[in-house]
Amino acid sequence: MALEARPLLWLALWTLAVPARSFGKDADGGWRRPGPGAPAAVTEEEHCTVERRADLSYADYAFSRPVILQGLTDNSRFRDLCTRQRLLASFGDSVVRLSTANTYSYQKDTLYFFGDNNFTEWASLFRHYSPPPFSLLGTTPAYSFGIAGAGSGVPFHWHGPGFSEVIYGRKRWFLYPPEKTPEFHPNKTTLAWLRDTYPALTPSARPLECTIQAGEVLYFPDRWWHATLNLDTSVFISTFLG
């Protein structure tokens, strides 16, 4: 796949919704590559403080807190099309843009593909994706598709509400409510924040956090601060709700 490292102005990335189930250790879509991956200190989830739900209804939709959703849609076909082999066969000649995903930083030190997807060019893939069955009146959901290596991620930022689905890999999320600005340096990566700042936080100052597995969907409410860390090479798609 041809790669072109140019700055992006649009910020996003993320995930997959399939009935909650395990895909097995070998079901990585060909994305698990040899190498050190994420440091051992962050490869295993210690705890999850975000609620998981398998029974969400439309009446429950207007959450004020993040929630992990399970079993909303069956994206098995979309997942099959997102294996490394099939994406290279379909889009191997495409030029993509790389970015750091930093909201404030101009230090381009962790590049990966996300966000700036030409819908027409990627329509043959996106038409097989079924987003969570919730929307905002008067808006058209916007997709953001991405691929990122272990140890990469998005530093703290906020925007409107949406869903983030993991297709392959694992993504750890850290979230604060709008009124609680996190302690972070805009020119440091999420991995650096996890190593340097997180251990010194008091229990009351720590964020909501959880590792989103392949087949799970995270709902993030409007204006919530959040940062992500890819624990494996990850493929993901987000649905932004206006």
Disulfide bonds with the S-S distance in Angstrom:
Cys48-Cys210 2.00
